[in-house]
Amino acid sequence: MRAALVLISLLAAWPALAQPTALLRLPPPAGMGQLLLPDGTAPPLVILLPDTLGADRREDAYRDALWVRGVATLLLGLGEDREVFEAPVEPAASAEAARLAIAWGRAEGFGAIGLLGFGLGGRGALAAGAEVPVVALYPRCPGLPAPAAPALVIQGAEDAEGCAALPPGVTLRLLPGVAHGWDAPGAMWPGTSVVLPDPAGGERLRVRADPAATQTAATEAAEWLAAALRAAPTTSQAEFRP
């Protein structure tokens, strides 16, 4: 009962995205994206890279948290390219997809740009080599790529193998009592059993739902990115066009 009440509280705190969104197509491997714009001119932009299997609505809480802070979001990994190319891994989780989306954002005249990645997408964001702030959610620590700009890694404390030695520029936030993939939709109801691919390339990992951890991670990720984007120089000289 307590878990169900926490889930209800989470859904109330992070309502489903009700703001206007627009679909756009970027070159592969970025593919189809969904853009969510707050009010204002030339807002900062955070590009969301999905986990191995593509976007699956776990992104909503993070997008809502960024939207209320005046940050636009572009969600990649809507799945059409994976079907076309018969890829076992969502192409939009890659570093190349991140670089393409950043180039698009700069050409469209957005202000400062950041990246937020889930699982494998977190690794792709860190490996992009772009000098933009990055938040990586449960990318797992073994063999973590070194970022080109400050990065925040949010990892469950119960899945912290290898986290004692991270690349330079990475700040680690361990969520106490939390395992891998705390926000995966299929695991959100008590009693369900879900496994996800290991972003670090190991065996599949069992997921345990944690709505409270989802709310904490969404808030902390949004606050960290909003602060980093405010401090970052605006790299685009283009007129804001979306």
C-alpha positions as CSV (number, residue, x, y, z in Angstrom):
1,M,0.0,0.0,0.0
2,R,2.8,2.4,0.9
3,A,4.5,1.8,-2.5
4,A,1.1,2.5,-4.3
5,L,0.7,5.7,-2.3
6,V,4.2,6.9,-3.1
7,L,3.5,6.2,-6.8
8,I,0.2,8.2,-6.7
9,S,2.1,11.0,-5.0
10,L,4.8,10.9,-7.7
11,L,2.2,11.1,-10.5
12,A,0.6,14.1,-8.8
13,A,4.0,15.8,-8.4
14,W,5.0,15.2,-12.0
15,P,1.9,15.4,-14.2
16,A,1.9,13.9,-17.7
17,L,3.3,16.2,-20.3
18,A,0.4,18.5,-21.1
19,Q,2.4,21.2,-22.8
20,P,2.5,21.6,-26.6
21,T,5.1,19.4,-28.3
22,A,6.4,19.2,-31.8
23,L,7.9,16.3,-33.7
24,L,10.9,16.8,-35.9
25,R,13.3,14.5,-37.9
26,L,17.1,14.8,-37.6
27,P,19.6,12.8,-39.6
28,P,20.3,9.3,-38.4
29,P,21.3,8.1,-35.9
30,A,19.4,10.9,-34.1
31,G,16.2,10.3,-36.0
32,M,12.8,11.4,-34.8
33,G,12.7,13.8,-31.9
34,Q,10.0,15.4,-29.7
35,L,10.5,19.0,-28.8
36,L,9.0,20.6,-25.7
37,L,9.3,24.4,-25.4
38,P,8.7,26.5,-22.4
39,D,7.6,30.1,-22.6
40,G,10.3,32.6,-23.5
41,T,12.7,33.4,-26.3
42,A,15.8,31.3,-27.0
43,P,15.5,29.1,-23.9
44,P,18.3,26.7,-22.9
45,L,17.9,23.2,-24.4
46,V,18.5,19.8,-22.8
47,I,18.7,16.8,-25.3
48,L,17.5,13.5,-23.8
49,L,19.2,10.3,-25.0
50,P,17.2,7.1,-24.3
51,D,18.3,3.8,-22.8
52,T,19.2,0.8,-25.0
53,L,15.6,0.0,-26.1
54,G,14.5,3.6,-26.8
55,A,12.2,6.1,-25.3
56,D,9.5,4.6,-23.1
57,R,8.0,7.5,-21.0
58,R,10.4,7.2,-18.1
59,E,11.7,10.6,-19.4
60,D,8.4,12.4,-18.5
61,A,9.3,13.3,-14.9
62,Y,12.7,14.8,-16.0
63,R,11.2,16.8,-18.8
64,D,8.5,18.2,-16.5
65,A,11.2,19.2,-14.0
66,L,13.2,20.9,-16.7
67,W,10.1,22.6,-18.2
68,V,9.1,24.3,-14.9
69,R,12.7,25.7,-14.7
70,G,12.4,27.3,-18.2
71,V,14.4,24.6,-20.0
72,A,13.4,23.2,-23.4
73,T,13.8,19.5,-24.0
74,L,14.4,17.4,-27.1
75,L,13.7,13.7,-26.6
76,L,15.4,11.3,-29.0
77,G,14.8,7.6,-29.5
78,L,11.2,7.4,-30.5
79,G,11.9,4.1,-32.2
80,E,11.3,4.5,-35.9
81,D,15.0,4.3,-36.8
82,R,15.5,1.1,-34.8
83,E,12.7,-0.5,-36.8
84,V,14.0,0.7,-40.1
85,F,17.6,-0.4,-39.5
86,E,16.7,-3.5,-37.5
87,A,19.1,-2.3,-34.8
88,P,19.2,-4.3,-31.5
89,V,20.2,-1.1,-29.8
90,E,18.4,2.2,-30.1
91,P,20.7,4.4,-32.4
92,A,19.7,7.6,-30.6
93,A,21.5,6.4,-27.5
94,S,24.8,7.0,-29.2
95,A,27.4,9.8,-28.9
96,E,27.0,10.5,-32.6
97,A,23.2,11.1,-32.1
98,A,24.1,13.5,-29.3
99,R,26.5,15.5,-31.5
100,L,23.9,15.7,-34.3
101,A,21.2,17.0,-31.9
102,I,23.6,19.6,-30.4
103,A,24.5,20.9,-33.9
104,W,20.7,21.1,-34.7
105,G,20.1,23.0,-31.4
106,R,22.8,25.5,-32.1
107,A,21.7,26.1,-35.7
108,E,18.1,26.7,-34.4
109,G,19.3,29.5,-32.1
110,F,18.8,27.8,-28.7
111,G,20.7,29.3,-25.7
112,A,23.1,27.0,-23.8
113,I,22.7,23.3,-24.5
114,G,23.0,20.2,-22.2
115,L,22.6,16.5,-22.4
116,L,20.7,14.0,-20.2
117,G,21.0,10.3,-20.8
118,F,19.4,7.2,-19.4
119,G,21.5,4.1,-19.1
120,L,23.3,3.5,-22.4
121,G,22.2,7.0,-23.4
122,G,24.0,8.4,-20.4
123,R,27.2,6.7,-21.7
124,G,26.6,8.2,-25.1
125,A,26.1,11.6,-23.6
126,L,29.4,11.4,-21.7
127,A,31.3,10.1,-24.8
128,A,29.9,12.8,-27.1
129,G,33.0,14.9,-26.7
130,A,30.9,18.0,-26.7
131,E,31.7,20.8,-24.2
132,V,28.2,20.9,-22.8
133,P,27.0,19.9,-19.3
134,V,25.9,16.2,-19.0
135,V,23.7,14.3,-16.5
136,A,23.9,10.5,-16.9
137,L,21.3,8.4,-15.1
138,Y,22.4,4.9,-14.0
139,P,25.1,4.5,-16.7
140,R,27.0,2.1,-14.4
141,C,30.5,3.0,-13.4
142,P,32.8,0.4,-15.0
143,G,34.6,1.8,-18.0
144,L,32.7,5.1,-17.9
145,P,33.7,7.5,-20.7
146,A,35.4,10.7,-19.7
147,P,33.3,13.8,-20.5
148,A,34.6,17.0,-22.2
149,A,32.7,19.2,-19.7
150,P,31.4,18.9,-16.1
151,A,29.1,15.9,-15.6
152,L,26.8,14.6,-12.9
153,V,26.3,10.8,-12.7
154,I,23.3,9.7,-10.7
155,Q,23.6,6.0,-9.7
156,G,21.8,3.7,-7.3
157,A,23.9,3.0,-4.3
158,E,23.0,-0.7,-4.6
159,D,24.6,-0.7,-8.1
160,A,27.8,1.2,-7.3
161,E,30.5,-1.2,-8.5
162,G,33.5,0.7,-9.9
163,C,32.2,4.1,-8.7
164,A,35.2,4.7,-6.4
165,A,37.3,5.7,-9.4
166,L,35.6,7.9,-12.0
167,P,37.0,10.0,-14.8
168,P,38.0,13.6,-14.1
169,G,35.1,16.1,-14.3
170,V,32.5,13.6,-13.0
171,T,30.5,14.3,-9.9
172,L,28.8,11.2,-8.4
173,R,25.4,11.2,-6.7
174,L,24.5,7.8,-5.1
175,L,20.9,7.3,-4.2
176,P,20.7,5.3,-1.0
177,G,18.9,2.0,-1.1
178,V,18.3,2.3,-4.9
179,A,19.1,-0.2,-7.6
180,H,19.4,0.1,-11.4
181,G,16.7,1.7,-13.5
182,W,14.6,3.0,-10.7
183,D,12.3,4.8,-13.2
184,A,11.6,2.1,-15.8
185,P,7.9,2.2,-16.5
186,G,7.4,-1.6,-16.6
187,A,8.7,-1.8,-13.0
188,M,6.7,1.0,-11.5
189,W,4.0,-1.2,-10.0
190,P,4.8,-3.4,-7.0
191,G,5.2,-7.1,-7.7
192,T,6.4,-6.7,-11.3
193,S,9.8,-8.2,-12.4
194,V,11.7,-6.4,-15.1
195,V,15.2,-6.7,-16.5
196,L,17.1,-4.1,-18.6
197,P,20.3,-4.4,-20.7
198,D,23.4,-3.5,-18.8
199,P,24.7,-0.2,-20.2
200,A,28.3,-1.4,-19.4
201,G,27.8,-4.5,-21.5
202,G,27.3,-7.1,-18.9
203,E,24.4,-9.4,-18.1
204,R,20.9,-8.0,-17.9
205,L,20.1,-6.2,-14.7
206,R,17.0,-6.7,-12.6
207,V,15.1,-3.5,-12.0
208,R,13.3,-2.4,-8.8
209,A,10.8,0.4,-9.0
210,D,11.3,3.4,-6.8
211,P,9.0,6.3,-7.4
212,A,10.5,8.4,-4.6
213,A,14.0,7.9,-6.2
214,T,12.5,9.0,-9.5
215,Q,11.2,12.2,-8.0
216,T,14.5,12.8,-6.3
217,A,16.6,12.1,-9.4
218,A,14.3,14.3,-11.6
219,T,14.5,17.2,-9.3
220,E,18.3,17.0,-8.7
221,A,19.1,16.4,-12.4
222,A,16.9,19.4,-13.4
223,E,18.4,21.7,-10.8
224,W,22.0,20.7,-11.7
225,L,21.4,21.2,-15.4
226,A,19.5,24.5,-15.0
227,A,22.3,25.9,-12.9
228,A,25.0,24.6,-15.3
229,L,23.1,26.1,-18.3
230,R,22.8,29.5,-16.7
231,A,26.5,29.5,-16.1
232,A,27.4,28.3,-19.6
233,P,28.2,30.7,-22.4
234,T,25.7,30.8,-25.3
235,T,27.4,29.2,-28.3
236,S,24.8,29.9,-30.9
237,Q,24.7,33.1,-32.9
238,A,21.7,32.0,-34.9
239,E,18.3,33.6,-34.6
240,F,15.9,31.5,-32.5
241,R,13.6,29.7,-34.9
242,P,11.5,26.8,-33.4
